[in-house]
Amino acid sequence: MKVIDAIARILKIEGAEFLSAYPTTPLIEAAAKADIRPVLCRQERVGVGIADGYARVTNGKKLAVFCMQYGPGAENAFPGVATAYSDSTPMLLLPLGHQRDRAQVFPLFSSARTFASVTKSVETITVGSQVADVMRRAISLMRMGRPGPTMVEIPADVVSEEVPEALIDAYRPVKVTAAGANARDVEAAARVLREARRPVIHAGQGVLYSEASDDLIELAELLQAPVMATLEGKSAFPEDHPLALGTGGPAVTGHTLHYLREADVVFGIGCSFTRHGMAASIPAGKTLIHATNDERDLNKSYAADYPLLGDARLVLRQFIEAVKSQGGRPVGRERVSADLERVRAAWLAEWAPVLGSAEVPINPYRVIAEFMRAVDPRDAIVTHDSGSPRDQLLPFYRAVPPRSYLGWGKSHALGTGLGLIIGAKLAAPDKFCVNFMGDAAFGMTGLDFETAVRCGIPILTVVLNNSSMAIEIPHLVVSHDKYGTRDIGGRYADLGRAMGGWSERVERPEDIAGAFARARQATEGGQAALLEFITSQETRFSHRGALR
């Protein structure tokens, strides 16, 4: 058995169903022979995104893989891998490498050297007999502890080396494990949390990966403590729950801002507490409980009063038992839900004129409001692109089941959302999978809409077209006045149609609801769909930057 066939066989043993890829690499053929479906993208960055979205929706339980050729293929993949690494996505990257006798010769590109900074591990198969050990290490590391992408580089001259079949026959799927926190530390932290006057739970995507949403609900209800989610953790806690605050990102809800500022104790669970433009900063003066599965996060950006190291689900179970043993529900928190709803209603009232705007060009918030009325969040998976669509959608869209929303962004490259939603649809074919992107993002990766068409992956892409980089208005003043630097153009519905998809251009607010209904019907009929809304250059955001 050749090395490349051994790799494909191991992928099959590990449960791989899809191989996101772009030629030229012999792994595509080897995977097809092993009954793993190749999904060929138009651009490597999107291909990485497809694997990324697939991994997120399956919580890493199903193997997500991307493979590419050496040189330009690996080079083009870098932004997608950087995004996956910054957001801790468990996925396996399999670049072809230059043959061994020239791999270190200038100026040949080395994936092993270049990707070391954006992967949990990089290893090169130097001899065929290593293949099982190298693959096992990579798959184990991508899933164990804090997840993340790992890479195995396959030199072109190793591909055809022979591997004893008995070596691959002996391969077994990788098993992973998790640990809880120190019991005494949990006991002390739980007492502080229970006795807090105004606690807030700050939930990250570790809750999603450990599949601990039910446990989080149980603890929140036991404590009557409101819950906010990080950008990546959105949907970890149902946002229609009476204790839900929404998401802490660049733009935040009014009730998130209010309760985080008023909190005396903040309990971070499954989050990194990273100071970043895409994360809500924790105001000074709070008692901080921080539970994470990565020791590098503890005391990184904030001094933790109660640091805890452990898997989110196991730690939540420990807290639930500790709170119960200490007397259960605290006295005096009976009105938390009512107070939260009052603050939320006041915030929504401020935004009601914008969400219901009848202006032409269409206000993008009206598009989002109509979408929320048209779609049951239990039936959908939604993601955003970078910039305005993210900051407009994030505070208002209420995600309910886990992984019904894919928040991302610590490395926030324009065009990422399209790959993510294609991968999401592969992982959850019964869901209505929708990506919101701006015209600038479409310019980066929009041709991969054809990948969805060609591969029969019926997603909906929503393009908010304001013919401008409106978010850059404060930054491009003189250059725009003199040279029109913010202006961009295109008829994206026409492009969608030209690529073989269902598409429609919408210019009036009264047509929005019907357009969403027709687009969904198209996806249910197996067509990839694109809706282009002609929108205003809206620059208002909900408390954008208030928690930086």
Summary of the structure (lengths in Angstrom):
residues: 548
radius of gyration: 23.8
end to end distance: 54.9
largest distance: 71.8
contacts: 2077
relative contact order: 0.11
helix: 41%
strand: 17%
